Amino acid sequence: MAKDANRVIVKLRSTEGTGYTYVTTKNRHTHRQRLELRKYDPVLRRHVLFREER
């Protein structure tokens, strides 16, 4: 199975400053801007905004 050259691994870091991160992939041709998702932060035990870091 071939790897897709358009997909890159990105790290999503919590904007609340807890230091918790998620690792995911994104297609760099369809999503050029930084990825922002609301995900669960187990340190705070609630959903917060996670932003892609470079």
C-alpha positions as CSV (number, residue, x, y, z in Angstrom):
1,M,0.0,0.0,0.0
2,A,1.5,3.3,-1.1
3,K,1.8,6.3,1.2
4,D,-0.1,9.5,0.1
5,A,2.5,12.2,-0.5
6,N,-0.2,14.9,0.1
7,R,-0.9,13.9,3.7
8,V,1.3,15.3,6.5
9,I,1.5,14.4,10.2
10,V,0.5,17.4,12.4
11,K,0.5,17.8,16.2
12,L,-2.6,19.5,17.8
13,R,-1.8,21.3,21.1
14,S,-4.3,22.5,23.7
15,T,-4.9,26.2,23.7
16,E,-5.6,26.1,27.5
17,G,-1.9,25.6,28.3
18,T,-2.1,22.1,29.7
19,G,0.5,20.7,27.3
20,Y,-1.7,17.9,26.1
21,T,-1.4,17.0,22.4
22,Y,-3.1,14.9,19.8
23,V,-1.3,13.6,16.7
24,T,-3.3,13.4,13.4
25,T,-2.8,13.7,9.6
26,K,-4.2,16.3,7.2
27,N,-4.2,16.7,3.5
28,R,-2.0,19.8,2.8
29,H,-3.6,20.6,-0.6
30,T,-7.2,20.8,0.6
31,H,-6.5,22.3,4.1
32,R,-3.7,24.9,3.7
33,Q,-4.5,26.9,6.9
34,R,-3.8,25.6,10.4
35,L,-6.1,23.0,11.7
36,E,-8.3,23.9,14.7
37,L,-10.5,21.3,16.4
38,R,-12.5,21.1,19.6
39,K,-11.3,17.9,21.3
40,Y,-11.3,16.5,24.8
41,D,-8.5,17.5,27.2
42,P,-8.2,14.9,29.9
43,V,-6.2,17.3,32.2
44,L,-9.1,19.8,32.3
45,R,-11.7,17.0,31.9
46,R,-13.6,19.1,29.2
47,H,-13.6,19.9,25.5
48,V,-11.3,22.8,24.5
49,L,-9.9,24.2,21.3
50,F,-6.8,22.4,19.9
51,R,-4.7,24.2,17.3
52,E,-2.1,22.8,14.9
53,E,1.5,23.6,15.8
54,R,4.3,23.7,13.4
